[in-house]
Amino acid sequence: MPKKEPEVQNQQSNQLTAKKQDFSSWYSQILSAAEVIDKRYNIKGMFVWLPYGYKAMLNIKAIWDKLYQENGIKEMYFPLLIPKEYAEINDSWFKGFKDEAFWVKAGSEKKPNYILRPTGEPAMYPMFKLWTRTYSDLPIRIYETVSSFRYETKHTRPLIRDREITVWYEIHTAHETKEESEKEAKLHEEIQKQIWKKLAINPIIVQKPGWECFPGAIGAVEFFNIMPTGKIMENGSINLLGQSYSKKFEITFKDKKGKIQNPWMVCTGNGARLLAAVIAIHGDDKGLIIPPEIAPVKIVIIPIIFKKQEKEIITKVKQVQQQLKKAGMEAEADLGQESPGSKFYNWELKGVPIRIEIGPRDIKNKSVTMVRRDTSQKITVKEKDIMTIAVKTLADIQQSLLKKAEKLTQEKIKKITNKKEIKTAVEKGFVVQAGWCGSGKCWDKVKEIQEGIEIFGSQQANTKTTCIICSKPCSQVGYIGNTY
């Protein structure tokens, strides 16, 4: 009588809080349990990136590095410390950030003369002034990936609201004309859409009202995610700065006619919130689900050990790993001493897209067992087909996650025409889409409905509509929700 293979039940001894039951607790637990970060660093709003989480974040960075540089946007680095006199050049910027700044005093100095970078403008633009003389010096199109520091007094939440905003990129560009700057902003928008596709997420993309834009900006496009709670998280912005910053920083150039002009500027920024969105939107009660495009480990191979065939099984596991790695796939063989069930649990927790199991039956049949993390679907794959099926499955997981995210977003958006329904819809976890005339008065009326509820942006309507507050005809829809 043949001997049975060992039991491989998942060991859920340290279960996460159910995501739908308490998203906040689930999110906090998963960051530690899946080894994304260590939150125990003794400064509120700062944390330590762990190797697994940092690799996922660097994979996202590699995507934007490639896209920006392919589009001629060059990477640079500017100092962390900003002299007080640089920070004070743009009074509207300084007014917005001085109370959030970390002030720095050097050595024997009696008072602080520097701030840690809250955003890049006051570090970059004094240099733009030195670099720009004539129209031939334009455009300037650069970016940096750094940390930014803001003394958030509100409740901090890792990757979402931090005091050190890590792996944060900023694109800054300067152009001869307004039209060129607007074209640049459109390019940035298209690049951001490509990044989001790699994350298998479809954000809501809106225009911000002028009074909500970055200090000094004349317009902005922002990206928002609907979180599992129904709350809205801002996740990246493209800011048309016009000429306000170039005037403040006295950045000038001589145009083709010899006239002194101020360039038109654009800035775009985002960072670790991209990973926060991946965790929040794709994850489930078992842990992370990482889209293959950014997964630190795409495939994990786990031996199902049977004593008499232990050596043969481990040899096969290593062979499959090498086969996958030669093809450029991040594949890991888990040869630790834990039980198969514990290994399944740990790698599900980390969200690895594909798990391959190899046991005595697989050796006999010259096959492997392949399991998808997103659906738990299990299939038997012949050894000769491993590469073909793995590539196909990873691509399908990527597309399936994107379609699922798109469906969830659409299900969370509720179109209404009666302002009395706003509060109820938002409290039920919906984002409201409704006509908005674009006035600040009606925007304020929405904010009065309940603390936290606001119009966070707008899009052009497909058809003529009416403002949900004042009932005037309008051609745009506002998105209303409870924001972080």
N, C-alpha and C positions, 0 to 999 in steps of 0.2 A: 504493500500500500504506500503510495507516494506521500512524502512529508509535506505538510502545509507550509507556505511561506509565512514569515512573522506577521503579526498584526501591525497595521500602520495607521491606527486611528489618530486624528489630530488631537493634540493635548492642549485644551483650552483652560489651563489652570489659572492663568492670569488674564482673564477676559477683559477686553476694553468695555467701557460704558457704551451702550448702544448709541449710535450716531444720531438717530432721530429722537431718542429720549433726551439726550443732553449733549448737544453739539460742542459746547464750550469745554466740557470735561473730556469728551472724546478727543478733541483737537489737542488739548494739553497733554493727554496721555500718549497719543500716537507720536508726538514729536520726540518723546523720550524713549518709548518702547521700540520704535523703529530705528532708533539711533540717528535721528536727523540732527538734533542739537542737544547740548547739555545746558539746562536753564539755571544751574546752581551757581553761576558766576555772581559774585557778591556786589553787583551794581544793577539796580532796577532798570529793566529795558535793554540789558545787554546779555549776550549768551555766547557759548562756545560752539562753533560748527564742528560736528563729528564727521569722520571720514565719509560715511555713507551719504549723509545729507549734503555735505559739501560737494561731493562728486556729482550729485544730481543738480545742484545749483551751478556748478561749473559747466555741466553739460548744456544748461540753458544759456549760460554766458557764451559758450562756444557757438551757439546758434546765432546770437546777436552779433558776435564778433565777425562771423563769416558774412552775414547779411550786410552789415554796415560797411565793412571793408570792400566787399564786392561792388557796393554802390558808391565807392569813392570817399567814404567818411573815415578819416584816419584817427587812429587811437593815440592819445597823449596821456600825460599825467601832470597834475598841478598840485602844489603843496596843500597839506592838510590845514595849516595855520593861515588865517586870513588877517592881515593887519587891520586894526581898528579904522584907520583912515580909508582903506579900501571898502570896508563894510559900510561906512557912512556916506559913500559917494552917492548911492541911490537911496534917497530918504524914504521912499515908499517901501522898498525892499527891507531897509533897516528897521522901519517901524513894524513890519510884519514878523521879523525874525529875532529882534534884539532880546526879547524876553524869553525866547526859546533857546538862545545860544548858550553854549558852554564857553565861558570866558577863561582865558589862560594868562597867567602871570609867570614871567620867566625870572629865575634866579632871585636877585636882589631887588627887582622892580617892585615898587610900592603898590602899583595897581595893574590890573590886567590890560594888556595892549593888543591882545589877539583874541579871535574866536575860532573854535573848531568849525570847519566847513558845514553850514546847514544846507546850502546849495552851492553850485559852482560859479555862479555869475561874478561875485566880487573877487574871486581868485583869477578867473579867466579874462574878464573884460579889460582890466588894466594892461594885460599883455596884448589883447586885440588892438588896443590903442597904439602900442609900439609897433605892431606888425603891419598896420594898415596906413598906406600913404596915397596910393593911386588905385584906380579901378582895376589895374592889373594884379593887385594883391588880393582881389576878391574873386570868387567866394572863398571864405574860410569855412571849412566843414570838418569838424573834429568831434571826438567823444572821449570820455574817460570812464573807467569803472573803478569805483572807490567806495569808501564809507562816508556817509553824511551823518551829522550829529544834531539832534534837536532835543531839547529838554522838555519832553512831553510830560505834562502834569496830569493828563487823563490816565485811565486804566491802560497799561501796556499789555500787548499780546504778541508773543514772538512771531516774527516774519510779517505781522500785520501792522502793529504799531510799536515801534522800538525807539529807543533813544540813540542807539547806534544803528543806522540803516545800512546794512551790509550788502556787499555785491550790488552796488547801486550804480547804474550808468546814467550819464547825461550826454546828450548830443547838443552841441552849440554851433550854430552856423550864422554867417553874416553875408549879405547879398547887396548887389547894386540897387535892385528895384524891389518894390512891393510884390510885383508879379512873380519874380524869382523866388522870393521867400515863401509865397503861397504855394508855388510848385514844389518847393522843398518840403513843406509841411505835408502835402499830399503824398509825397514819396515816403515820409516817415510813417504815415498812416498805413500805407500798403505794406511796409516792412513789418510793422507791428502785427498786422493781420497774419503775416507768414509765421511770425513767432507764436502767435496764439494757436495756429493750426498745428504746429509742432507739439504744443501742450495739450492738444485735443480738447480745446475749450473755445466756445464762441462767446465773446463778451458783448455787452451792450455798448455801442459806440454813439456818443452824444456830443453835441455842441454845448459848451458852457455859457451861461449868461455873463455879460461883461463884468458885473459886480462880483462874480464868483471866481473869476480868473486869477491866475498867479499874479502877484503884485506887479503892476506896470504893463501887463499883457493886454493886447487889443482883441484877443480871441483865443479860444482853446478847444481842442478835441480831447475828450477823456474816455477811458475804457473802464467799464464797471462789470463786476461779477455779482450774480445773485447767489448768495451763500445758502447753505442748507436750511438756515433759520429763516430765510426770506429777507434778511438784511442785505444791504447793498455795500460792496466794498469797491472803492475807487482803486484802479489798478493801472496807472500809467497815464501820462498826459503829453499832448503836443501843444506847445504854446507859441502863438504868433506874438512876438514881443514888439512888433512894429519898429519905430525908431526911438522909443522911450529910453531904452538902455544905452543905445549908442550915443544919444544926446547926453545922458547923465555921465557916462564914462568918457565923453569927448572923443569917441571913435569917429574919425572922419577920413574921407578919401577924395581925391580930385578926380571928377568924372571926365569923360572924353572931351567935353567942352571946356575943361579947366575950372569948372565950378566945384566948390567944396560942398560935399554932401555927407549925410549920416547914413550908414548902411542899415538895411532892414534885417531883423534878426529872428531866429527861431531857436527854441530849446525844447528838448524832448527827454523825458526821464522815467525810469522805473527800476525795479530790482527784485529783491527777494519775495515781494508779494506775489510774483509770478508762481513761485514754488508753493506759497501758501494757498493759492487758488487751485493748483493741482491736487494738493493734499485734501483740501476741503471738498472739492467738487467730485473727484473720482474715488476717494477712499470709502471704505465700507466697514462693517462691524468686525471684520477680520484684520483690518489694517489699511495700509497704503495700497493704491493701485497706480503704478507709475506707467505713463505712456512709453512705449518702446523707444521713441525718439530721444528721450532724456533719461532713460533708466540707467542707473549706475551698473547694474547687472541685468542683462537681458534674459539670460537663461541660467538656471541653477540645475545641476545634475546631482541626484541623490541616490546612493546605492542602497538597495534593500538586501542587507547582508544575510546570507545563509552560510553557516560555518564552513561546510565542506567546499563551498564555491567562493569563499570570501576573496581569495587572490584573483580569481578569474573575473569576478564582478568589478572589483576595484580597477583592474587593468582596463576593462571595457569602459568604465566611467572616465578614466584619464584619456583614453583614445577618443571618446566622443568630445570631451572638452577641447582637446588639441585640434580636432577637426573643425569645431566651431570657431575657436580662436584664430586659426589660420585663415578663416573666411572673414575675419575682422569683427566677430561678435564678442561682446563682453559676456563670457561664460565662466561660471565658477563651479567647481566640484566640491561638495560638502563632504569631506572625509572624516569629520569629527566623530567623537564617541557617543554623541547623543542618539536617542532612538530615532527611527525614521519619522515617527509621528511628531516629535519635538522639532525636527528639522523642517517638516512641512509647515508647522505652525509659525516658526521663526521667519521663513522665507515668504510665507503669505503675508505676515505682518509687515515685511519690508516692500511688498508690492511687486516682486519680480514678475515680469510678464509671463514667462514660461517656466514650468518645472518639468524636468525629465527624470523619470524613475527607471532604474535598471536593477532587476532582481533575477533570480534563477530562471523564472519562466521566460523573461525577456532574452536571457542568454540562450536558452534552448531554442527559442523561436527566431533568433537573430533579429530582434526588434527592441524597441524602447516604448515606454509609456509616457505620453506627453500631456501635460495638464495646463490649461489656460487659467491665469489668475482672475481675469475679468468675469468669466462665466463658470469656472470650475469644470468645464468640459474636459473629459479624459478620452484620449484616442490612442490606439496602438499604431506605431509607425515602424516600418521596416528600416533596418540600419542604412540601407542604400538611399533611403528617401529623407533621412533626418534633415539635411541641409535645405532641401527644397521645401519641405513642410514647415520647417522652422521659419524660414524667410516669409513664406506665405502667411503663416499664423501671426507673426509679429505685425505685418502690414494690416492684417484684418483686425487685430486688437486695436491698433492705432485708429483705424477708421470707425470701429464700433464704439470706442470711447468718445470720439468726436460726435457721432450721431446721437449717442445717449445724452451727451452734454447739451447738444442743440435742442433735443426734445424736452429736457428738464427746464431749460431756459424758457422755451415757448409756453410750457405748462404753467410757469410761474408769472407770466405777464397777463394781466387782466385789463381788458379795454372797458372803460366805463364812461358814461356821459352825465352822471348825476354826482355832484360833489358830496352828497350825503353818504355815498358809498365808499368814499376814499378811506376813511378811518377803519371801517370794518374789513375792507380788502387788505389793507396793509397789516392789520393785526392778525389776519389769517395767513400771512406770509407771502402775499402777492406783491409784485411791482405793478403799479397802476400806470396804464398808458391812457392819456386823455388830452384833448385839445387844450392848447395854452396860447394866449395872445402874445406872450413874450414880455409882458410888463412886470416891473418890479412890484407893483401893487398887488397883482394877482399871485405872484410868487410869495409875497409876505402872507397873504391870506391862507395859502396852503400850509405854511409853517405854523400858523396859528391853530391849525386843526389839532395837533398834538406834538409834544416835544419829540424831536427826532425825525418827524415826517417832513420831507421837502421835495421840491422838484430838483432833481440832481442833473438835469440836462434835457436837451430836446433834439428832435430830428424833424426834417421836412415831412409833412403828412402826404400820403398817397393821394388823398382827395381833400377837398375843402372841408373844414370842420368848424366847430365853435369852441371858444374857451370855456372850460369847465367851471371857472369862477365867475367871469363877467358876461359870458354868453355871446361875446362879440365874435364875428367871423374871423377865422385865422387859418393859416396854412402850415402850422406845425403842431406836433404833439409833444407834450412834456412827459417825462418819466418820473413818477412819484414813488418814493419808498422810504424805508427807515434805514439810514446810513450809519456806518461805523464812524 
